[in-house]
Amino acid sequence: MDSTMSLLLTAVAVIAFLTLESWAYNHLRDWVKANDPEQMPKFYLAAGALRLMAALAVLLAYCILVNDAHRVKLFALMFVPAYLASLVLSTLHSAKLEKQSDNKPKE
């Protein structure tokens, strides 16, 4: 496989994982907030651990499935910064939502 195709497949894999992970996280956060808002701190802790384990599982699966050190390094160099950026943006977004809900008048 040529390097352009490898790069494209790597980018697609990274984007697909981050999209699915963000979608699931946002829906679960909304569900927990709607059903039991007092559990939000536990949700954030558990979700952070699960997100990290999912990312490590994807990296490990890629290492096992792809037996080319160059492609594994390329994947890791794309995946890790994108994952960290996703975590930072998700944290900022969640903090913004929590701040907005704290500012709403209680009924």
C-alpha positions, 0 to 999 in steps of 0.5 A: 500500500502506498503512503498516501493511501495509508495516510488516508486510511489512518485519518479516516480511522482516527476521525471515525473513532473520535466521532463515534466516541464523542457522539456516545459521550455526549448522548450519555452525558445528556441522559445522565444529566436528565435522569440523575443530575447528582451523578454527573461527577461520577459520570465524568470520572467513569467516562474519562476512564472508559474513553482512555481505555477505548483509545488504548484498545484502538491503539493496541488493535491497530498495532496487532492488525497492522504489522508495519512499524512505520504505519503504526507510528504514523497512526500513533502520531495522528491518533494521540494528538487528535485524541488529546485535542478531543479530550480538551475540547470535550472538557471545555464544552462540558464545563461550559454546559455545567456553568450554563446549567448552574446559572439557570434559575432553580424552579 
